[in-house]
Amino acid sequence: MDLLAQKDSWLVYALFAIGAVMLVYTLYLLVEQRRSLVFEVSRGPWTYVVSVGLIAFAVGYYFFAGQSLKEVATGSVLFAFAIFMAAVRNGVGRTGVYIDGVRYAWAKVDAARVAKDHGNPVVTFRIKDIERPIRLPGCDVKEVSQFVGEMGKSYGFNTK
């Protein structure tokens, strides 16, 4: 039984560390995106509802599961993930492309192109033979094409 208690204390520290790292990464991306994003994908209406739901679940889990340090650690990870969902955005910026909480730097892009899909621009970029598209609803195709062309000249990748 003593060995199990030791494993749980290790788990508590690991959960606190994961929550802290995720919160710091979220703050980094939030600051980075504030100064970089030029074209942003609007968040879905359910993003904030799910974030609030995760925070409510974390609080409820703490009160109904025993109010121990393990529940606080679990709640910290859920809280950090909820903040991540609410704060981090997808889009195209001066320093790179942001998709699903990951920043792909323009310096690592091999090629990028802009196409039109149902009136909205789609930026498809390639890094090491892997292509990723990002749809930018509500943005002007010509503005996005011009911006991607400028980034291609600045960072030396093909935009054809």
C-alpha positions in Angstrom: 0.0 0.0 0.0 2.9 2.3 0.7 4.2 1.9 -2.8 0.8 2.9 -4.2 0.9 6.1 -2.1 4.3 6.9 -3.5 3.1 6.5 -7.1 0.1 8.8 -6.4 2.4 11.5 -5.1 4.5 11.2 -8.2 1.4 11.5 -10.3 0.4 14.7 -8.4 3.7 16.3 -9.1 3.5 15.2 -12.8 0.0 16.6 -13.1 1.0 20.0 -11.6 4.0 20.1 -14.0 1.8 19.4 -17.0 -0.7 22.0 -16.0 2.1 24.6 -15.4 3.8 23.9 -18.7 0.5 24.1 -20.6 -0.4 27.4 -18.9 3.1 28.9 -19.7 2.8 27.7 -23.3 -0.7 29.2 -23.6 0.6 32.5 -22.3 3.5 32.4 -24.7 1.2 31.7 -27.7 -1.2 34.4 -26.5 1.5 37.0 -26.5 3.1 35.7 -29.7 -0.3 35.7 -31.6 -1.2 39.2 -30.3 1.8 40.7 -32.0 1.9 38.5 -35.1 -1.5 37.5 -36.4 -2.7 39.3 -39.5 -5.5 36.9 -40.7 -7.4 35.1 -38.0 -9.9 32.2 -38.1 -12.8 33.1 -35.8 -13.5 30.7 -33.0 -16.6 28.5 -33.0 -19.5 29.4 -30.8 -18.9 26.3 -28.7 -15.3 27.0 -27.8 -16.1 29.1 -24.8 -19.0 26.9 -23.7 -16.6 23.9 -23.6 -13.9 25.9 -21.8 -16.4 26.9 -19.1 -17.6 23.3 -18.9 -14.1 22.0 -18.4 -13.6 24.5 -15.6 -16.9 23.6 -14.0 -16.0 19.9 -14.3 -12.6 20.5 -12.6 -14.3 22.4 -9.7 -17.0 19.7 -9.4 -14.4 16.9 -9.5 -12.5 18.5 -6.7 -15.5 18.7 -4.4 -17.0 15.3 -5.2 -13.8 13.2 -5.6 -12.3 13.9 -2.2 -10.8 17.3 -2.1 -7.2 16.1 -2.0 -4.1 17.3 -3.6 -4.6 14.8 -6.4 -7.9 16.4 -7.4 -6.3 19.9 -7.3 -3.6 18.6 -9.6 -6.1 17.1 -12.0 -8.1 20.3 -11.9 -5.0 22.4 -12.7 -4.6 20.4 -16.0 -8.2 20.8 -16.9 -8.1 24.5 -16.1 -4.9 25.0 -18.2 -6.5 23.1 -21.1 -9.7 25.2 -20.9 -7.6 28.5 -20.9 -5.7 27.1 -23.9 -8.9 26.4 -25.8 -10.3 29.9 -25.1 -7.1 31.9 -25.7 -5.2 30.3 -28.6 -6.3 31.1 -32.1 -5.7 29.8 -35.6 -4.5 32.1 -38.3 -1.7 33.4 -40.4 0.8 35.9 -39.0 4.0 37.7 -39.6 6.1 35.0 -37.8 4.2 31.9 -39.0 1.0 30.0 -39.4 -0.9 29.0 -36.3 -3.0 25.8 -36.4 -4.4 23.9 -33.5 -2.1 25.5 -30.9 1.1 24.9 -32.9 3.1 27.7 -34.6 4.7 26.7 -37.9 7.4 29.3 -38.5 7.7 30.8 -42.0 11.5 30.1 -41.9 10.7 26.3 -42.0 8.2 26.6 -44.8 9.3 25.1 -48.1 6.4 26.4 -50.2 3.0 28.0 -49.8 0.1 28.8 -52.0 -3.3 30.5 -51.7 -6.4 29.1 -53.4 -10.0 30.1 -53.3 -12.6 27.7 -51.8 -16.2 28.9 -51.8 -15.1 32.5 -51.8 -12.7 32.1 -48.9 -8.9 31.9 -49.1 -7.1 28.7 -48.2 -3.4 28.9 -47.5 -1.7 25.6 -48.0 1.9 25.5 -46.8 4.5 22.7 -47.1 7.2 21.8 -44.5 9.3 18.7 -45.3 6.9 17.3 -47.9 3.9 17.6 -45.5 1.2 20.0 -46.6 -1.2 21.7 -44.2 -4.1 23.8 -45.3 -5.7 26.6 -43.2 -9.0 28.1 -44.3 -9.5 31.8 -43.6 -13.2 32.5 -43.8 -14.1 36.2 -44.1 -10.7 37.3 -45.4 -10.0 38.7 -48.8 -8.2 36.3 -51.2 -6.1 39.1 -52.8 -4.9 40.4 -49.4 -4.0 37.0 -48.2 -2.2 36.2 -51.5 -0.2 39.4 -51.3 0.7 38.8 -47.7 1.8 35.2 -48.4 3.8 36.5 -51.3 5.6 39.0 -49.1 6.4 36.3 -46.5 7.7 34.1 -49.3 10.1 36.9 -50.4 11.2 37.6 -46.8 11.7 34.0 -45.8 12.8 32.6 -49.2 10.1 30.0 -50.0 8.2 29.3 -53.2 4.7 30.8 -53.5 3.6 29.4 -56.8 
